Amino acid sequence: MEKGEFELIDWIKGQFMVPDGVLGIGDDCAVLPQRDGLETLVTTDMLVEGVHFLLEDVDPYSLGWKSAAVNLSDIAGMGGKPVGTFLSCALPKTLDDGFLKGFFEGYKALSDRFDCPLLGGDTTSSLNKLCINVTVLGECVAGRSRRRSAAEPGDLICVTGPLGDSAAGLRLVLESAGYPENTLPCGILRERHYRPVPRIEEGMKLAATPGVNAMMDISDGIGSDLRHILEESGTGARIDVRSLPLSAELRTVCARRGWDPVELALNGGEDYELLFTCRPGTEVPVQHTVIGEILATPGLHWEGTDRDFIGFHHF
């Protein structure tokens, strides 16, 4: 890197405008005024080179975009509105200013989309791997945030969009030989892996809807994420794998490569759609697909298959 630490921080500070009354980058802490009737939401997540991304296979812009997206998605999963982010990076000396410029362009593009400025963070050197940590502050009307523990027997289980696209995009990156990556379906799947769009607006609408109970974002696949809701709520569930929303692009690529789209949809993760439960008859204000039902008896039952799906596990 050619920039010194403080020069880099000053350059980053100049890329983000903060709201009036908010103190952002430049002091020991950011300062955000509180308002009556709101809850503050805080989430943090880390991305490590070689574990969450391959530096040789992702462009800097997409990495910046995704670093913001995976964290903003947690705010969406609670039904909140993001207010600001904090970014800390351990940077290998092999990274140049061009990489950093592209990274922050991608980070800023998604941040601007949701009016969520970067308010602070930290930079340090790394011996060999890039490590990125993002913290997001959000807000929600008091009592309106949606929890994993709120599912009730009889609730419908729903998702806001197609499943498995990101996992297929990643698999295309890892198995790049063969079916050309520049075909339209492959390009779309890679885009959905590298540049997911957090469902902020959908989460806020769902949180404001009576009858919507539990909710979270889909980061580790339905096979894992739904189990969190069931454990926290003390319930069980049945999922009909024949009802899973699978995109045309996923079906096309899976048919040509001999992949199992259900496996990718339930175990792959990183779709960053919303998984939520609602009482039957609820007027759901966003596009969604019903994939199952919450049961009173613990256990997760898969209809339409004799397999079990456990999703992605970090450890």
C-alpha positions, 0 to 999 in steps of 0.5 A: 500500500502506498498511503499511510494509515492516517492519509488512508483514513482521511481519504476514506472519510472524504468518501462518506457524508454523514447526517446532520447531528451525527459525529462520524470518522475522526474522533475516538467514537462516533456519536448518534443522537437517540430518539424516543420510541426507537430501538437501536440494533447492532450487528457485526460480522467478519470476512476472512480471506481464504474462508469467506472469499478468494482474493484471486477470484473476486474483484475489489468492487464486489468484495466491498459491496458484499462486505457491506451487504452481508451485514446490512442483511442482518438489520433487514432480518430484524426489520430495521433500518440501517443508520451507519457502519463501522469498518475495520480491515487488516491489510496485507502490504501486497494490496495496492491503492487501486484495490482499496479504491475499488473496494471502497467504491463497491462498499460506498455504492451499496451504502449509498443505496440504503443511505447508510454512511460509514462512520468509523473503524480501524486499519492495521497491517496483516502478515499475509491475509486480508481480514474485514470486519463490519459493524452496523447500527440500525434502528427500529420502532420500539417493540417492532423488531422481529425475533427468531423466538417468535414462531408459533405453531400453525405459522406459515414458513415463507421466503422472500426470493429464490434460493440457491443462486449464490451457492451456484455462483460460488460453485461456478467460481470454484469449478470454472472449467467447462460450461463458459462463465460468460453465458448469461445464466452463469453471469447472473448467478455469479452476480448474486453471489458477489453482489447480493442485495439485502432486503431492507425495504422488505424487512421493514414492511414485514416488521410493520405487518401484524401476523408476521412473527419470527424472521431472520436473513438467510446466510447459512441456508434454510437447513441451518437457519430455520433450525435457529428459529425452531430452537429459539421458538421451541417448535418444529417444522415441515418443509416441502422441498417441491415448493422451494423458489428456484430461479430459471438461471439456477435450473438451467445451470444445474441441468447442464452441469448435473448439480442438485438445485435442492441441495444448493437451495437448502445447504448452500447459504449466502442468499440473503433473502428473508426467512419469516413465519406468519399466521395463516391469512396474514396480508403479506406486503412483499413478494414471497413463497410459502415453503412449509409450516411451523409445528408444535412438536420439535423436529424438522421434517422434509417433504418430497425427499428422503434426505436431511439438510443441515445447511452450512456450519462454520465449525 
